[in-house]
């Protein structure tokens, strides 16, 4: 592709096309254990609360 991206397709889309891209993962890697499972229910709720506003915004922009 001609570039090195520090991640996956979202990084390439943002770099090459100038389109903001969202990934499926929420939160940081320190909040998860193996295979993106939150470490606790409390931690899962924190991740949801911190990210729900932008997730909802994205859904609205995509059109349900």
Secondary structure, DSSP 4 states (H G I P E B T S, - for coil): --S--SSSHHHHIIIII------S--S-GGGEEGGGEES-HHHHHHHHHHHHHHHHHHHHHH--
